[in-house]
Amino acid sequence: MIHYRLATNDDNQQLIELTSASGMTGDIALRIDRKPDFFKLLNMRGESKVFVALDGDRIVGSICVSQEEVYVAGEIHTLQYFGDFKIAESYRNKFIGFRLCESLEKHVLAIGADLAFLNYAKGNNKPVRFLSNRPNIPDFENLGVFNIHQFIGKKKKTYHPKYEIIPGNVTDDLLTFLNNHFKNYELANVITPEKLENTSVFTVQVNGKIIAALCLQDTMNVKQNVVTAVTWKMKYLLKILNSLNSILGLSKMPELNKPVYMIYIKYLAVRNNEKSLVRLLIGHARNIAYKKSYSFVSIGVHEKDPINNCFSGLFKMTFNSAGMVLSLKNNKSLIEKVKHGIPFADYSVV
Protein backbone atom coordinates (compact mmCIF):
# COMPACT_ATOMS: atom_id res chain seq x y z
CA MET A 1 0.00 0.00 0.00
CA ILE A 2 1.29 3.47 -0.92
CA HIS A 3 1.64 5.99 1.89
CA TYR A 4 2.70 9.62 1.91
CA ARG A 5 4.78 11.83 4.19
CA LEU A 6 7.30 14.66 4.33
CA ALA A 7 10.84 13.70 3.31
CA THR A 8 13.72 13.82 5.78
CA ASN A 9 17.48 13.93 5.34
CA ASP A 10 17.48 10.14 5.66
CA ASP A 11 15.68 10.01 2.29
CA ASN A 12 18.55 11.73 0.49
CA GLN A 13 19.95 8.73 -1.38
CA GLN A 14 16.57 7.44 -2.54
CA LEU A 15 15.58 10.90 -3.80
CA ILE A 16 18.87 11.15 -5.72
CA GLU A 17 18.15 7.76 -7.31
CA LEU A 18 14.55 8.73 -8.18
CA THR A 19 15.78 11.95 -9.80
CA SER A 20 18.45 10.15 -11.83
CA ALA A 21 15.82 7.73 -13.13
CA SER A 22 13.58 10.59 -14.34
CA GLY A 23 15.07 11.87 -17.58
CA MET A 24 13.84 14.41 -20.13
CA THR A 25 13.47 13.63 -23.82
CA GLY A 26 14.05 15.85 -26.88
CA ASP A 27 16.75 16.49 -29.47
CA ILE A 28 19.09 16.19 -26.52
CA ALA A 29 17.84 13.77 -23.84
CA LEU A 30 18.95 14.71 -20.34
CA ARG A 31 18.79 13.50 -16.83
CA ILE A 32 19.57 15.73 -13.87
CA ASP A 33 21.56 14.22 -11.04
CA ARG A 34 21.49 15.81 -7.59
CA LYS A 35 24.62 14.34 -6.02
CA PRO A 36 25.64 14.41 -3.23
CA ASP A 37 22.80 16.26 -1.46
CA PHE A 38 19.32 16.29 -3.00
CA PHE A 39 18.11 19.00 -0.63
CA LYS A 40 20.90 21.52 -1.18
CA LEU A 41 19.52 22.90 -4.46
CA LEU A 42 16.10 23.35 -2.86
CA ASN A 43 17.61 25.26 0.02
CA MET A 44 19.30 27.60 -2.46
CA ARG A 45 15.79 28.53 -3.67
CA GLY A 46 14.42 29.11 -0.19
CA GLU A 47 12.68 27.31 2.65
CA SER A 48 11.53 24.02 1.11
CA LYS A 49 9.44 20.94 1.83
CA VAL A 50 9.49 17.65 -0.09
CA PHE A 51 6.51 15.30 -0.11
CA VAL A 52 7.20 11.67 -0.97
CA ALA A 53 5.18 8.58 -1.85
CA LEU A 54 6.42 5.26 -0.51
CA ASP A 55 5.69 1.63 -1.27
CA GLY A 56 6.87 0.10 1.97
CA ASP A 57 10.26 1.70 2.54
CA ARG A 58 10.85 2.54 -1.13
CA ILE A 59 10.31 6.11 -2.36
CA VAL A 60 8.38 5.95 -5.63
CA GLY A 61 7.34 9.57 -6.08
CA SER A 62 8.08 13.13 -4.98
CA ILE A 63 6.98 16.73 -5.28
CA CYS A 64 8.39 19.79 -3.54
CA VAL A 65 7.61 23.41 -2.79
CA SER A 66 10.12 26.18 -2.09
CA GLN A 67 9.20 29.58 -0.69
CA GLU A 68 10.79 32.70 -2.19
CA GLU A 69 10.37 36.46 -1.95
CA VAL A 70 9.76 37.90 -5.43
CA TYR A 71 8.68 41.08 -7.17
CA VAL A 72 5.27 41.57 -8.76
CA ALA A 73 4.69 45.00 -10.28
CA GLY A 74 7.60 46.27 -8.18
CA GLU A 75 6.13 45.07 -4.88
CA ILE A 76 7.38 42.14 -2.80
CA HIS A 77 5.24 39.00 -2.64
CA THR A 78 5.80 35.48 -1.32
CA LEU A 79 5.98 32.84 -4.06
CA GLN A 80 5.55 29.08 -3.77
CA TYR A 81 7.81 27.38 -6.33
CA PHE A 82 6.59 23.86 -7.22
CA GLY A 83 9.15 21.39 -8.53
CA ASP A 84 10.72 17.93 -8.45
CA PHE A 85 7.49 16.23 -9.47
CA LYS A 86 8.61 12.66 -10.22
CA ILE A 87 7.03 9.22 -10.26
CA ALA A 88 9.00 5.99 -10.68
CA GLU A 89 8.19 4.54 -14.10
CA SER A 90 6.61 1.30 -12.87
CA TYR A 91 4.31 3.28 -10.53
CA ARG A 92 2.83 5.70 -13.05
CA ASN A 93 -0.90 5.82 -13.85
CA LYS A 94 -1.77 4.67 -10.32
CA PHE A 95 -3.03 8.01 -8.91
CA ILE A 96 0.24 8.53 -7.01
CA GLY A 97 0.85 11.87 -8.74
CA PHE A 98 -2.66 12.97 -7.85
CA ARG A 99 -2.13 12.11 -4.17
CA LEU A 100 1.22 13.86 -4.05
CA CYS A 101 -0.37 16.99 -5.49
CA GLU A 102 -3.10 16.65 -2.87
CA SER A 103 -0.46 16.64 -0.10
CA LEU A 104 1.14 19.74 -1.62
CA GLU A 105 -2.24 21.44 -1.96
CA LYS A 106 -3.13 20.83 1.70
CA HIS A 107 0.19 22.33 2.80
CA VAL A 108 0.01 25.55 0.76
CA LEU A 109 -3.63 26.13 1.72
CA ALA A 110 -2.85 25.54 5.40
CA ILE A 111 -0.14 28.21 5.44
CA GLY A 112 -2.36 30.72 3.64
CA ALA A 113 -0.16 30.85 0.53
CA ASP A 114 -1.31 32.67 -2.59
CA LEU A 115 1.08 33.04 -5.52
CA ALA A 116 2.56 29.83 -7.01
CA PHE A 117 4.84 29.10 -9.96
CA LEU A 118 5.56 25.95 -11.93
CA ASN A 119 8.34 25.45 -14.47
CA TYR A 120 8.65 22.42 -16.77
CA ALA A 121 10.27 21.33 -20.02
CA LYS A 122 8.16 22.51 -22.94
CA GLY A 123 5.98 19.67 -24.16
CA ASN A 124 5.90 17.85 -20.82
CA ASN A 125 2.60 19.07 -19.43
CA LYS A 126 2.05 16.25 -16.94
CA PRO A 127 2.63 18.48 -13.87
CA VAL A 128 -0.02 20.90 -15.11
CA ARG A 129 -2.53 18.10 -15.73
CA PHE A 130 -2.16 16.79 -12.19
CA LEU A 131 -2.68 20.26 -10.73
CA SER A 132 -5.66 21.17 -12.94
CA ASN A 133 -9.38 20.86 -12.26
CA ARG A 134 -8.90 20.56 -8.51
CA PRO A 135 -11.87 21.58 -6.34
CA ASN A 136 -9.98 23.79 -3.89
CA ILE A 137 -7.67 25.81 -6.14
CA PRO A 138 -7.86 27.64 -9.50
CA ASP A 139 -5.98 26.28 -12.50
CA PHE A 140 -2.52 27.43 -13.45
CA GLU A 141 -2.30 30.03 -16.21
CA ASN A 142 0.26 30.05 -19.00
CA LEU A 143 3.19 32.44 -18.65
CA GLY A 144 4.78 31.66 -21.99
CA VAL A 145 8.18 30.26 -22.87
CA PHE A 146 11.60 30.74 -21.35
CA ASN A 147 14.57 30.45 -23.73
CA ILE A 148 17.48 28.59 -22.17
CA HIS A 149 20.50 29.74 -24.17
CA GLN A 150 23.71 27.74 -24.01
CA PHE A 151 26.73 29.73 -25.23
CA ILE A 152 29.85 27.72 -25.98
CA GLY A 153 32.97 28.73 -24.08
CA LYS A 154 35.29 30.82 -26.24
CA LYS A 155 38.99 31.58 -25.87
CA LYS A 156 38.86 35.13 -27.20
CA LYS A 157 38.76 37.90 -24.61
CA THR A 158 36.21 40.64 -25.15
CA TYR A 159 37.02 44.32 -25.45
CA HIS A 160 35.04 47.55 -25.50
CA PRO A 161 36.59 50.95 -26.21
CA LYS A 162 34.43 52.69 -23.58
CA TYR A 163 33.90 50.14 -20.82
CA GLU A 164 36.01 47.94 -18.56
CA ILE A 165 34.78 44.83 -16.76
CA ILE A 166 35.70 44.96 -13.07
CA PRO A 167 35.72 41.80 -10.90
CA GLY A 168 34.28 42.54 -7.48
CA ASN A 169 32.38 41.45 -4.40
CA VAL A 170 28.83 41.69 -3.13
CA THR A 171 28.28 45.27 -1.98
CA ASP A 172 25.29 47.38 -1.03
CA ASP A 173 25.68 49.26 -4.33
CA LEU A 174 25.53 45.98 -6.25
CA LEU A 175 22.44 44.77 -4.38
CA THR A 176 20.70 48.11 -4.97
CA PHE A 177 21.55 48.05 -8.68
CA LEU A 178 20.37 44.45 -9.15
CA ASN A 179 17.14 44.91 -7.20
CA ASN A 180 16.33 48.16 -9.01
CA HIS A 181 16.78 46.29 -12.28
CA PHE A 182 14.92 43.08 -11.47
CA LYS A 183 11.99 44.63 -9.64
CA ASN A 184 10.82 45.59 -13.14
CA TYR A 185 10.45 41.87 -13.90
CA GLU A 186 7.67 39.63 -12.66
CA LEU A 187 8.54 36.87 -10.17
CA ALA A 188 12.19 37.93 -10.03
CA ASN A 189 13.90 37.12 -6.73
CA VAL A 190 14.44 39.79 -4.16
CA ILE A 191 18.24 39.65 -4.30
CA THR A 192 19.99 39.35 -0.95
CA PRO A 193 23.61 38.59 0.00
CA GLU A 194 22.52 34.97 0.55
CA LYS A 195 21.30 34.74 -3.06
CA LEU A 196 24.78 35.75 -4.22
CA GLU A 197 26.74 33.28 -2.11
CA ASN A 198 29.36 31.41 -4.16
CA THR A 199 28.88 33.63 -7.20
CA SER A 200 31.52 35.47 -9.20
CA VAL A 201 30.57 39.12 -9.62
CA PHE A 202 31.62 41.46 -12.44
CA THR A 203 30.49 45.03 -12.98
CA VAL A 204 30.88 47.83 -15.47
CA GLN A 205 30.99 51.28 -13.92
CA VAL A 206 30.95 54.88 -15.06
CA ASN A 207 32.27 57.46 -12.59
CA GLY A 208 32.03 54.87 -9.83
CA LYS A 209 28.39 54.08 -10.59
CA ILE A 210 27.37 50.56 -11.66
CA ILE A 211 25.72 50.47 -15.09
CA ALA A 212 25.94 46.70 -15.70
CA ALA A 213 26.46 43.56 -13.63
CA LEU A 214 27.11 39.89 -14.33
CA CYS A 215 26.81 37.18 -11.66
CA LEU A 216 28.12 33.70 -12.52
CA GLN A 217 27.52 30.56 -10.51
CA ASP A 218 28.78 27.00 -10.76
CA THR A 219 26.15 24.60 -9.41
CA MET A 220 27.94 21.37 -10.35
CA ASN A 221 28.23 20.56 -6.64
CA VAL A 222 24.42 20.42 -6.29
CA LYS A 223 23.14 19.33 -9.71
CA GLN A 224 24.63 17.72 -12.79
CA ASN A 225 23.04 17.71 -16.25
CA VAL A 226 23.90 14.41 -17.94
CA VAL A 227 23.36 13.94 -21.69
CA THR A 228 21.86 10.48 -22.25
CA ALA A 229 21.01 10.62 -25.97
CA VAL A 230 21.19 12.98 -28.96
CA THR A 231 19.83 12.95 -32.50
CA TRP A 232 22.25 11.95 -35.25
CA LYS A 233 22.32 15.57 -36.44
CA MET A 234 23.25 16.81 -33.00
CA LYS A 235 25.84 14.05 -32.60
CA TYR A 236 27.38 15.10 -35.93
CA LEU A 237 27.41 18.77 -34.91
CA LEU A 238 29.06 18.01 -31.57
CA LYS A 239 31.66 15.85 -33.31
CA ILE A 240 32.50 18.65 -35.76
CA LEU A 241 32.77 21.20 -32.97
CA ASN A 242 35.09 18.94 -30.99
CA SER A 243 37.28 18.33 -34.03
CA LEU A 244 37.64 22.08 -34.57
CA ASN A 245 37.64 23.30 -30.96
CA SER A 246 41.40 23.92 -30.76
CA ILE A 247 41.38 25.77 -34.08
CA LEU A 248 38.31 27.87 -33.29
CA GLY A 249 39.23 28.38 -29.63
CA LEU A 250 36.02 26.78 -28.38
CA SER A 251 35.31 24.68 -25.31
CA LYS A 252 35.13 20.91 -25.58
CA MET A 253 31.62 19.60 -26.13
CA PRO A 254 29.97 17.17 -23.67
CA GLU A 255 30.11 13.40 -23.94
CA LEU A 256 27.20 10.99 -23.61
CA ASN A 257 26.41 9.77 -20.10
CA LYS A 258 28.79 12.26 -18.52
CA PRO A 259 27.92 15.51 -16.72
CA VAL A 260 27.87 18.63 -18.87
CA TYR A 261 30.33 21.10 -17.39
CA MET A 262 28.35 24.31 -17.30
CA ILE A 263 28.41 27.66 -15.55
CA TYR A 264 25.23 29.71 -15.14
CA ILE A 265 24.55 33.38 -15.59
CA LYS A 266 22.47 33.82 -12.46
CA TYR A 267 21.86 37.53 -12.98
CA LEU A 268 22.64 39.76 -15.94
CA ALA A 269 21.55 43.38 -15.56
CA VAL A 270 22.50 46.08 -18.06
CA ARG A 271 21.33 49.69 -18.09
CA ASN A 272 18.76 50.12 -20.86
CA ASN A 273 19.76 46.68 -22.23
CA GLU A 274 22.57 48.37 -24.14
CA LYS A 275 23.47 45.76 -26.76
CA SER A 276 27.22 46.35 -26.83
CA LEU A 277 27.39 46.00 -23.04
CA VAL A 278 25.28 42.84 -22.99
CA ARG A 279 27.49 41.24 -25.63
CA LEU A 280 30.62 42.39 -23.81
CA LEU A 281 29.49 40.59 -20.64
CA ILE A 282 28.33 37.48 -22.51
CA GLY A 283 31.72 37.35 -24.20
CA HIS A 284 33.42 37.70 -20.83
CA ALA A 285 31.36 34.83 -19.42
CA ARG A 286 32.23 32.66 -22.45
CA ASN A 287 35.92 33.38 -21.95
CA ILE A 288 35.69 32.35 -18.30
CA ALA A 289 33.88 29.16 -19.34
CA TYR A 290 36.69 28.35 -21.78
CA LYS A 291 39.49 29.04 -19.31
CA LYS A 292 37.83 26.94 -16.60
CA SER A 293 36.97 24.04 -18.97
CA TYR A 294 33.20 24.45 -18.96
CA SER A 295 31.44 23.46 -22.17
CA PHE A 296 28.76 26.13 -21.88
CA VAL A 297 27.68 29.26 -20.11
CA SER A 298 23.89 29.15 -19.70
CA ILE A 299 21.23 31.82 -19.23
CA GLY A 300 17.44 31.57 -19.12
CA VAL A 301 15.35 34.52 -20.33
CA HIS A 302 11.66 34.84 -21.06
CA GLU A 303 10.58 35.10 -24.69
CA LYS A 304 9.25 38.65 -24.03
CA ASP A 305 12.52 39.87 -22.56
CA PRO A 306 14.07 42.47 -24.90
CA ILE A 307 17.54 41.22 -23.96
CA ASN A 308 16.91 38.34 -26.38
CA ASN A 309 17.55 40.83 -29.21
CA CYS A 310 21.09 41.32 -27.92
CA PHE A 311 21.87 37.65 -28.51
CA SER A 312 21.08 37.65 -32.25
CA GLY A 313 23.98 36.46 -34.37
CA LEU A 314 25.73 34.74 -31.44
CA PHE A 315 26.15 30.99 -31.88
CA LYS A 316 24.15 29.20 -29.21
CA MET A 317 22.03 26.17 -28.52
CA THR A 318 18.58 27.05 -27.22
CA PHE A 319 16.11 24.90 -25.31
CA ASN A 320 12.62 25.86 -24.23
CA SER A 321 10.93 25.72 -20.86
CA ALA A 322 7.35 26.67 -20.03
CA GLY A 323 6.16 28.70 -17.05
CA MET A 324 2.80 28.60 -15.30
CA VAL A 325 1.43 30.76 -12.49
CA LEU A 326 -1.63 30.68 -10.26
CA SER A 327 -3.18 32.53 -7.37
CA LEU A 328 -4.41 30.07 -4.77
CA LYS A 329 -6.71 32.82 -3.51
CA ASN A 330 -7.97 33.51 -7.03
CA ASN A 331 -6.45 37.01 -7.01
CA LYS A 332 -7.03 37.73 -10.69
CA SER A 333 -5.56 41.22 -10.63
CA LEU A 334 -2.29 39.83 -9.24
CA ILE A 335 -2.12 37.20 -11.99
CA GLU A 336 -2.81 39.82 -14.65
CA LYS A 337 0.12 41.89 -13.39
CA VAL A 338 2.40 38.88 -13.75
CA LYS A 339 1.09 37.93 -17.20
CA HIS A 340 1.34 41.44 -18.63
CA GLY A 341 4.91 41.97 -17.45
CA ILE A 342 8.15 40.22 -18.35
CA PRO A 343 8.60 37.09 -16.19
CA PHE A 344 11.97 36.07 -14.77
CA ALA A 345 13.29 32.72 -13.53
CA ASP A 346 16.72 31.92 -12.12
CA TYR A 347 17.73 28.79 -14.04
CA SER A 348 20.85 28.22 -11.95
CA VAL A 349 18.56 26.67 -9.33
CA VAL A 350 16.03 24.94 -11.63
Secondary structure as UniProt FT lines:
FT   STRAND          2..6
FT   HELIX           9..11
FT   HELIX           12..20
FT   STRAND          28..33
FT   HELIX           38..45
FT   STRAND          47..55
FT   TURN            56..57
FT   STRAND          58..72
FT   TURN            73..74
FT   STRAND          75..87
FT   HELIX           89..91
FT   TURN            92..93
FT   HELIX           96..110
FT   TURN            111..112
FT   STRAND          115..121
FT   TURN            122..123
FT   HELIX           126..130
FT   TURN            135..136
FT   STRAND          141..152
FT   STRAND          165..168
FT   HELIX           172..182
FT   TURN            183..184
FT   HELIX           193..196
FT   TURN            197..198
FT   STRAND          199..206
FT   TURN            207..208
FT   STRAND          209..217
FT   TURN            220..222
FT   STRAND          224..230
FT   HELIX           232..248
FT   TURN            256..257
FT   STRAND          262..270
FT   HELIX           271..273
FT   HELIX           275..291
FT   TURN            292..293
FT   STRAND          296..302
FT   TURN            303..304
FT   HELIX           306..311
FT   TURN            312..313
FT   STRAND          316..327
FT   TURN            328..329
FT   HELIX           332..340
FT   HELIX           347..349
//
